[in-house]
Amino acid sequence: MLQLLFSCLGCLVLLITLAPYMRIRHWSVRSFDFPLLQIAIIATALALVQLAFEPELWWHWAGVAASVIAAVIQWARIYPWTPLARCTVVKSRQRDASREITLLVSNVLTPNRQASKLIDLVHEHDPDILLTLESDQWWGDQLDAAIGESMPEAVRIPLDNLYGMHLYSRLPLEDVEVKWLIQDDIPSIHAWVRLGDGSRIRFHALHPRPPAPSESEESLWRDAELLLVGQGIAERSDPTVVAGDLNDVAWSPTTKLFCKVSGMLDLRRGRGQYSTFHAKYPILRWPLDHVFVTKHFTLVHMERLPEVGSDHFPMLVTLRYNPTRASENEPEKADSDEREDAEETIEEAQDRHGEEPV
């Protein structure tokens, strides 16, 4: 009887593993994109446990085969986000402060009132740009008082709906735009940042709505926002940085399509997962907070910072604008089918705009 139970569990894990490959946007399916490492460990454990049993009937070997296939698929998906894989963004060979930019990205969790923890990290690491997500008016007041003078360039979008944003910068921000790309209550920030040597880079701050029972029944709105920004990046070919809580993991079909459509690169590939959520539960962690770059950049430093009272860890990234090494980076390109898929997703979201309850 126990063997039968484990065989059924092995088949279930295989179904869960294959679910994200289906073109279904419902949150109950898309949620299986997230716990990649956890599912891989469970599948591996199930395979080993079943092999410890004395084989009986065909269903025993079916359970073993299902567990092994699931484990192989999941570990293969994880591999690019381990130090064993090749980095898609090369490491900087030398420092040049005038061509570098340090970003600190933190989803602060609106009800969290431990602002001093984040402010201490800002003072310790002295970033050029601080981006906060889920920051309301209270958070804005605390940050203004603490860093308003040292980071005078600011974009403030205080909201109480968990989608507020604050962007602070010691570097000049130019042509700043606040856009509501897909839904009327989900803002995004778009600006040019002028570096110390006079170079300008494009910066996008995003926090799309996640597929979750309390937010949205499907991933359409998140997917469309990411892909719409990705299309714009591809059309301009400017040196670009995208940062924020994207409510998606790096290995999901949507984020991989975003990278292909936009030509953006994932700093984590070849380095590790740097999981930022959930800060309170080590067993349930995956990378939701991201910094993507075009091929014009090299990586100086990347670090997950200590918790700040939120359910997300902050991320600290230092980049060097170094277009002379662009040929060493390896962006993937979308084929015609993938570009068509992205266009259809954007058009569907735009056509249905206003139908999804917010």
C-alpha positions, 0 to 999 in steps of 0.5 A: 500500500505504501509503495502505491502511495509513493508511486501516485505521488511520483506521478503527481509530481510529474504532472506538477512539473509539466503543468508550467509548459501548458499555455494556461494563465490561471494562477493555479497553474502558473503558481507551479513556476515558482517552487522549482528547487522545492519540487526538484528536491521532492521528486529526487527524494521520491525516486530514491524512496521508491528504489528502496522498495522491493519492486512489485507490479508495473505501477511501481516502476511507473512511479519511479520513472515519473519521479526520475523524469520530474527530477531530471526536468526540474534540475535541468531547469535549475542548472542555468541559475547555478554557478556551474553554468556560464554567466550571461553577463560578464564580470567587470575587470576593473572599476570606474566610478564615473561609469558605474551605478549601484541600485538597491531594490526593496519591496518594503511590504506596506504594513511594515513599519521598520523603516530604520532597517532599510535606511541603515542599509542605504547609509551602509551601502550608499547606492546611487539609486534606491527603488522601493516597492509597496511604499505608501505615504508613511514610507515616503515620509520616512525616506524623505526625512532620512535620505532626501538631501543625499538623494535629491532626485526623486519620483514619488508614487505613494499608494495604499494598494500595495503598488506604491513606488518611490525612486530616489537617486543621487544621479540626475534623472531625466525625461521621467515618466510615470506610466500605467501601462496595462491597469489603471492602479499599477504604476511604473517609472521610466527615466534616463539616468545620467552617469558620472561620465555623462553617459545616459542609460534607460531605467524602468521600474516595474511591479506588475500584478501577480497571479494569485487568489488575492490579486488576479486569477490569471497571469495575463496582466503581469505577462502583458506589462513585462512584454510591453516594456520588453518590446519598447526596449527592443525597438530603441536598442538603448543601454537599459536597466529594468528593476523591480519586484516582477512577481515572477521567477527568472525561469518562468516562460514569461520572464524567459520570453521577456528576455528574448523579446527585449534582448535583456540579460539576467544577472543571476544566470551562472551565479545563483538564484539569490532568492528574495521571497519569502524572507520569513520562510526559508523553505519557501523561497524563490527569486521575485526581485530582479535587475535585468540589463542589456548587453552594454553592462558588466557586473561589478557586484550583486548581493542579497541584503539582510531582511528589513521587516518585509516578506522580501529581501532587498537586492543590491547590484553594482553595474558598470556601463561598458559597451566595449564588452557587449560582444562578450554578453549573450542575449537570446533572441526571440523567433517569429513565433515568440514575437507573435506570442508576445504581441498576442498577449499584449493585445489580449490584455489591452482589449480586456482592459478594465474587465479584470476587477482591481 
